[in-house]
Amino acid sequence: MKFCSQCNDTYPDDANFCLVDGTSLKPSPVIGKQCPTCKRTYPLEARFCMIEGATLAELFDATTAPTPSDLAKVNPASSEAKTARKHKTATKSQPKKAKKPKDAEPDQQQIFLQGITKWFQQMKYSVGLSTQKVETEKDLKLAKGVADVAGSLLSFANPMWITGGQGSEELFQALIPYLPLCDVLGSKLQLATVSLVPIIFGDNLASSEIEQRFDQFIEMAGPLTEFGPRLNFQSQGVANIFPLIVYFDRQTFAAHLPEVLPDAWQKRIMRRIYLQASLVSVPERRVVWGERKGFFALGEKLADVLGTKLQVFEDSDIDAVLHLGQEKG
């Protein structure tokens, strides 16, 4: 990527001159984003760290050795830009900084992001690529015990072979494709079932783009069914995907609700992959889940009768997340 030092417009690498003022273009020193806390790197379009929830800072290419004035032109809000402007106007009187109004509206999206990261940790979900350890030996021992009991009660025409499934490294690799498609990702592995909870901020997305991500989540889920014991060398794992589409604008939420909700419940029974999404209105403290159909609706009805929590995220969880996001430390 290149940029114009006069008007700050950016251009592709094969461009040589600015189309606005004819200035020769320079290579942009900005090559990506980086988390200021954990130092993980991200592409330019990323906004928040998937692990820490912190706002990402621009990462500069050391080989281009940008000057403070270059940095000021590429990123006027950066600390380097402020240093360059201060040096340039050292002989001039500096105006006092405007005080932030005491009643200024806090960044609700940032609060929610920090809160959902803590909420994931409290609910025993791993965040981002910090996956939990896959205990294949423990699962294999449990499966063999179940097989022994079944063999003593039932007669099988063919013997059952119980083998182990994939391990921690494979789970790490299976989660990588999901990261660019969500703002933060929670994951959990229990009894050969991988549960994913992708968080997507929906205010700036078209409903068609959200529906496209649902399709992508399902198509990428094949490796998630390879965990846990195998029966006769065949995987018995299940992938459950629960995207949370989070809104801070009431009008966008209301507009997306009838468009997205019909696609918020999808299944691939033969592949053992299930997706149930929800639309979350933060101002209204409202969570609307896609409705399960047919046989699968029975589970929700039984949960209502028994008073148990079936969904991974409910109305009351919004307040919990916002509270966690505003906690210090």
Backbone hydrogen bonds, N-H to C=O, Kabsch-Sander energy under -0.5 kcal/mol:
donor,donor_aa,acceptor,acceptor_aa,energy
2,K,11,Y,-2.9
3,F,26,K,-2.6
4,C,9,D,-2.3
5,S,3,F,-0.5
8,N,4,C,-1.7
11,Y,2,K,-2.8
15,A,12,P,-1.6
18,C,23,T,-2.4
22,G,18,C,-1.4
25,L,16,N,-2.7
26,K,3,F,-2.4
28,S,1,M,-2.7
31,I,29,P,-0.7
31,I,59,L,-2.9
32,G,59,L,-1.1
33,K,42,Y,-2.8
34,Q,57,A,-2.7
35,C,40,R,-2.6
39,K,35,C,-1.5
42,Y,33,K,-2.9
46,A,43,P,-1.4
49,C,54,A,-2.5
53,G,49,C,-1.2
56,L,47,R,-2.4
57,A,34,Q,-2.8
59,L,32,G,-3.0
61,D,29,P,-3.0
62,A,60,F,-0.6
64,T,61,D,-1.0
65,A,61,D,-0.5
65,A,62,A,-0.8
71,L,67,T,-2.4
72,A,68,P,-1.9
73,K,69,S,-1.5
74,V,70,D,-2.1
75,N,71,L,-3.0
78,S,75,N,-2.1
82,K,78,S,-1.8
83,T,79,S,-2.0
84,A,80,E,-2.3
85,R,81,A,-2.6
86,K,82,K,-2.3
87,H,83,T,-2.3
88,K,84,A,-2.1
89,T,85,R,-1.6
90,A,87,H,-1.1
92,K,89,T,-1.4
104,A,101,P,-1.7
108,Q,106,P,-1.2
111,I,107,D,-2.2
112,F,108,Q,-2.6
113,L,109,Q,-2.3
114,Q,110,Q,-2.4
115,G,111,I,-2.5
116,I,112,F,-3.0
117,T,113,L,-1.5
118,K,114,Q,-1.6
119,W,115,G,-2.6
120,F,116,I,-2.5
121,Q,117,T,-1.6
122,Q,118,K,-2.2
123,M,119,W,-2.0
124,K,121,Q,-1.2
125,Y,120,F,-3.0
126,S,187,S,-3.3
128,G,185,L,-3.1
130,S,127,V,-1.9
131,T,129,L,-2.1
135,E,133,K,-0.8
136,T,134,V,-1.5
139,D,135,E,-2.0
140,L,136,T,-2.4
141,K,137,E,-2.1
142,L,138,K,-2.0
143,A,139,D,-2.5
144,K,140,L,-2.2
145,G,141,K,-1.8
146,V,142,L,-2.1
147,A,143,A,-2.3
148,D,144,K,-2.3
149,V,145,G,-1.9
150,A,146,V,-2.5
151,G,147,A,-2.5
152,S,148,D,-1.5
153,L,149,V,-1.1
154,L,150,A,-2.4
156,F,154,L,-0.5
162,I,160,M,-0.6
163,T,161,W,-0.6
163,T,230,R,-1.9
166,Q,226,E,-2.3
171,L,167,G,-1.7
172,F,168,S,-2.3
173,Q,169,E,-2.1
174,A,170,E,-2.1
175,L,171,L,-1.3
175,L,172,F,-0.5
176,I,172,F,-0.9
178,Y,175,L,-1.5
179,L,175,L,-0.8
179,L,176,I,-1.1
181,L,178,Y,-1.3
182,C,179,L,-1.3
183,D,199,I,-3.0
184,V,199,I,-1.1
186,G,197,V,-1.7
187,S,126,S,-2.2
188,K,195,S,-1.9
190,Q,193,T,-2.5
193,T,190,Q,-1.6
194,V,192,A,-0.5
194,V,238,V,-2.8
195,S,188,K,-3.1
195,S,193,T,-0.6
196,L,194,V,-0.5
196,L,240,N,-2.8
197,V,186,G,-2.9
199,I,184,V,-3.0
200,I,198,P,-0.5
200,I,244,L,-2.7
202,G,200,I,-0.7
202,G,246,V,-2.7
203,D,246,V,-0.6
205,L,202,G,-1.5
209,E,206,A,-0.6
210,I,206,A,-1.7
211,E,207,S,-2.2
212,Q,208,S,-1.8
213,R,209,E,-1.7
214,F,210,I,-1.6
215,D,211,E,-1.6
216,Q,212,Q,-2.1
217,F,213,R,-2.8
218,I,214,F,-1.9
219,E,215,D,-2.3
220,M,216,Q,-1.9
221,A,218,I,-1.3
224,L,221,A,-1.2
225,T,221,A,-0.5
225,T,222,G,-1.8
226,E,223,P,-1.3
230,R,163,T,-3.3
231,L,234,Q,-2.3
232,N,161,W,-3.5
232,N,230,R,-0.6
233,F,161,W,-0.6
234,Q,231,L,-1.7
236,Q,229,P,-0.8
237,G,225,T,-1.0
238,V,192,A,-2.1
239,A,272,R,-2.4
240,N,194,V,-3.0
240,N,238,V,-0.5
241,I,274,Y,-2.8
242,F,196,L,-3.3
244,L,198,P,-2.9
245,I,243,P,-0.6
245,I,278,S,-3.0
246,V,200,I,-2.9
246,V,244,L,-0.8
247,Y,280,V,-3.1
250,R,248,F,-0.6
253,F,249,D,-2.1
254,A,250,R,-2.5
255,A,251,Q,-2.1
256,H,252,T,-2.5
257,L,253,F,-1.9
260,V,256,H,-3.2
261,L,256,H,-0.5
261,L,257,L,-1.9
263,D,260,V,-1.6
264,A,261,L,-1.8
266,Q,275,L,-2.8
268,R,273,I,-3.0
271,R,268,R,-0.8
272,R,268,R,-0.9
272,R,269,I,-0.9
273,I,268,R,-1.8
274,Y,239,A,-2.6
275,L,266,Q,-3.0
276,Q,241,I,-2.4
277,A,264,A,-3.2
278,S,243,P,-2.3
279,L,288,V,-2.5
280,V,245,I,-3.4
280,V,278,S,-0.5
281,S,279,L,-0.6
281,S,286,R,-2.8
282,V,247,Y,-2.6
282,V,280,V,-0.8
285,R,281,S,-0.8
285,R,282,V,-0.8
286,R,281,S,-2.0
288,V,279,L,-2.5
289,W,287,V,-0.5
290,G,277,A,-2.7
296,F,293,K,-1.2
297,A,294,G,-1.4
298,L,295,F,-1.4
299,G,296,F,-0.6
300,E,296,F,-0.7
301,K,297,A,-1.8
302,L,298,L,-2.5
303,A,299,G,-2.0
304,D,300,E,-2.0
305,V,301,K,-2.0
306,L,302,L,-2.6
307,G,303,A,-1.1
308,T,303,A,-1.8
310,L,308,T,-0.7
317,D,314,E,-1.2
318,I,314,E,-0.7
318,I,315,D,-1.3
319,D,315,D,-0.7
320,A,316,S,-1.4
321,V,317,D,-2.4
322,L,318,I,-2.4
323,H,319,D,-2.4
324,L,320,A,-2.2
325,G,321,V,-2.3
326,Q,322,L,-1.0
326,Q,323,H,-0.6
327,E,323,H,-0.6
327,E,324,L,-0.8
